[in-house]
């Protein structure tokens, strides 16, 4: 469990350091161009899911925060289960990346409303005396990574989006989102190798066999035993 834990702490540390720095040094909407117009630190916040997607209203936000917390606990247990079944280290580390990313955004959702003042018109203050901009579970997720590498317009003949502006990659995201995407991508690319590993498969089969042996005997067998 050492490697997954170290990876989780590293991702969380880098993610939170960058978010706190952006929140306490930039105004909402402010940008820092790292490499021309295709690699930008662009400070934005969202109430919802990864890559700036929104989820309806305050009740939607509360539901999403609670769902994230439950999902992270389930994912933590699954990572522990994988280690006990001797799964491939690549699979365990991939799920560790997903866990770290999900947990990083949970920190924003749960605590940032209390930790910071608003970023409108002034740089946010950390741990303000008069309280933050909202309550627990209603914080906004901080996003800042923006890579509009390709920009242009669709041809006029293009279906649905003819002549409209085209930007790739348009969403603004954070290190937590990136960690989740990398973890999912590694699993998808290596799923055959990860899930057909002999040790992992054998352990799973043994677990199922043990459960079957512990199951109560069928009614027919019980009757036969009684007749004898």
C-alpha positions in Angstrom: 0.0 0.0 0.0 3.0 2.4 0.3 3.2 3.3 -3.4 -0.5 4.0 -3.9 -0.6 6.1 -0.7 2.5 8.1 -1.8 1.0 8.7 -5.2 -2.3 9.9 -3.6 -0.6 12.3 -1.2 1.6 13.6 -4.0 -1.3 14.4 -6.3 -3.3 15.9 -3.4 -0.4 18.1 -2.3 0.3 19.4 -5.8 -3.4 19.9 -6.6 -4.2 21.8 -3.4 -1.0 23.9 -3.6 -1.8 25.1 -7.1 -5.5 25.7 -6.3 -4.6 27.7 -3.1 -2.0 29.7 -5.0 -4.4 30.6 -7.8 -7.2 31.4 -5.4 -5.0 33.8 -3.3 -3.0 35.4 -6.1 -5.5 35.8 -9.0 -8.8 37.5 -9.6 -11.6 35.4 -11.1 -11.1 35.3 -14.8 -7.5 36.5 -14.7 -4.9 34.8 -16.8 -1.2 34.0 -17.0 0.1 33.0 -20.4 2.7 30.2 -20.0 3.4 29.5 -23.6 1.8 32.0 -26.0 -1.9 31.5 -26.4 -2.0 27.7 -26.1 -0.9 27.1 -22.5 -2.7 29.4 -20.0 -3.4 29.6 -16.3 -7.0 30.9 -16.4 -8.7 31.2 -13.0 -12.3 30.0 -13.0 -14.6 28.2 -10.6 -17.5 25.8 -11.0 -20.2 24.3 -8.9 -20.3 21.0 -10.6 -18.4 18.2 -12.1 -15.0 17.8 -13.8 -13.9 20.1 -16.6 -16.2 22.9 -15.6 -19.5 21.1 -16.1 -22.3 22.3 -13.9 -24.9 20.5 -11.8 -28.3 22.1 -11.2 -28.7 24.5 -8.3 -27.9 24.3 -4.5 -29.6 21.0 -4.0 -27.8 19.6 -7.0 -24.5 20.8 -5.6 -25.3 19.3 -2.2 -26.2 16.0 -3.8 -23.1 16.0 -5.9 -20.9 16.7 -2.9 -22.5 13.8 -0.9 -22.3 11.5 -3.8 -18.6 12.3 -4.3 -17.9 11.5 -0.6 -19.7 8.1 -0.8 -18.0 7.3 -4.1 -14.5 8.1 -2.7 -15.1 5.8 0.4 -16.2 3.0 -2.0 -13.1 3.6 -4.2 -10.8 3.6 -1.2 -12.2 0.2 -0.1 -11.8 -1.1 -3.7 -8.2 -0.1 -3.8 -7.6 -1.9 -0.5 -9.4 -5.0 -1.9 -7.2 -4.9 -5.0 -4.0 -4.9 -2.9 -5.2 -7.9 -0.9 -5.9 -9.8 -4.1 -2.4 -9.1 -5.5 -3.7 -7.2 -8.5 -1.3 -5.6 -10.9 0.5 -2.6 -9.4 -0.4 -0.6 -12.5 -4.1 -1.2 -11.9 -3.8 -0.2 -8.2 -1.9 2.9 -9.1 -4.4 3.8 -11.7 -7.2 3.6 -9.2 -5.1 5.6 -6.8 -4.9 8.4 -9.4 -8.7 8.4 -9.8 -9.1 8.4 -6.0 -6.6 11.3 -5.5 -8.4 13.4 -8.2 -11.8 12.7 -6.8 -10.7 13.5 -3.3 -8.9 16.7 -4.4 -12.1 18.1 -5.8 -14.1 16.9 -2.7 -11.8 19.2 -0.6 -12.9 22.1 -2.7 -16.5 21.3 -2.5 -16.6 20.6 1.2 -14.2 23.1 2.6 -13.4 26.0 0.2 -16.7 27.8 1.0 -15.5 28.2 4.6 -11.8 28.6 3.8 -11.9 31.5 1.3 -13.7 34.8 0.6 -15.1 35.4 -2.9 -12.7 36.2 -5.7 -14.9 38.9 -7.3 -13.3 42.3 -7.4 -10.5 41.3 -5.0 -8.1 38.4 -4.4 -9.6 35.8 -2.1 -8.4 35.7 1.5 -7.5 32.4 3.2 -9.3 31.6 6.5 -11.1 35.0 6.8 -12.2 36.1 10.3 -15.8 36.7 9.2 -16.1 33.4 7.5 -16.0 32.3 3.8 -18.3 32.8 0.9 -20.6 29.8 1.7 -21.1 26.8 4.0 -19.8 23.3 4.2 -20.5 21.1 1.1 -21.2 24.2 -1.0 -17.7 25.2 -2.0 -16.7 25.9 -5.6 -14.1 23.8 -7.4 -11.1 25.8 -8.6 -10.0 25.3 -12.2 -7.0 26.9 -13.9 -5.4 24.8 -16.7 -6.4 25.9 -20.2 -4.9 24.6 -23.4 -6.6 26.0 -26.5 -4.0 24.4 -28.7 -6.0 24.4 -31.9 -8.3 27.4 -32.8 -10.3 28.1 -35.9 -13.7 27.9 -37.5 -15.7 25.0 -38.8 -16.3 25.1 -42.6 -19.6 26.6 -43.6 -20.7 23.3 -45.0 -20.1 21.4 -41.7 -23.3 19.9 -40.1 -24.7 21.7 -37.0 -21.6 23.8 -36.3 -20.9 25.3 -39.7 -18.8 28.6 -39.5 -18.8 28.4 -35.7 -15.6 28.8 -33.7 -13.6 25.7 -32.9 -11.2 25.4 -29.9 -9.3 22.3 -28.8 -9.0 21.9 -25.9 -11.8 24.2 -24.7 -12.6 23.0 -21.1 -10.6 24.6 -18.2 -9.6 21.9 -15.6 -7.3 21.3 -12.7 -4.7 18.7 -11.6 -7.4 16.6 -9.9 -9.3 16.3 -13.2 -6.1 15.4 -15.0 -5.3 12.8 -12.4 -8.7 11.2 -12.9 -8.4 11.2 -16.7 -4.9 9.7 -16.6 -6.1 6.9 -14.3 -9.1 6.1 -16.4 -7.0 6.2 -19.6 -4.4 3.8 -18.3 -7.1 1.3 -17.2 -8.8 1.5 -20.6 -5.6 1.0 -22.5 -4.4 -1.9 -20.3 -7.7 -3.5 -19.2 -6.8 -6.9 -20.8 -3.5 -7.1 -19.1 -4.8 -5.7 -15.7 -7.9 -8.0 -15.5 -6.4 -11.2 -16.8 -3.4 -11.3 -14.5 -3.1 -14.8 -13.2 -2.7 -13.9 -9.6 -5.6 -11.5 -9.6 -7.9 -14.0 -11.5 -6.9 -16.9 -9.3 -7.5 -14.9 -6.1 -10.9 -13.8 -7.4 -11.9 -17.3 -8.3 -10.8 -18.6 -4.9 -12.8 -16.0 -3.2 -15.9 -17.0 -5.2 -15.3 -20.7 -4.5 -15.0 -19.9 -0.8 -18.3 -18.0 -0.9 -20.0 -20.9 -2.7 -18.8 -23.4 -0.1 -20.2 -21.3 2.7 -23.6 -21.0 1.0 -26.5 -23.1 2.5 -27.3 -26.3 0.8 -30.2 -26.4 -1.8 -33.6 -27.6 -0.6 -33.3 -30.8 -2.7 -30.0 -31.8 -0.9 -31.6 -31.1 2.4 -34.5 -33.4 1.7 -32.1 -36.2 0.6 -30.2 -35.9 3.8 -33.4 -36.0 5.8 -34.6 -39.1 3.9 -31.3 -41.0 4.6 
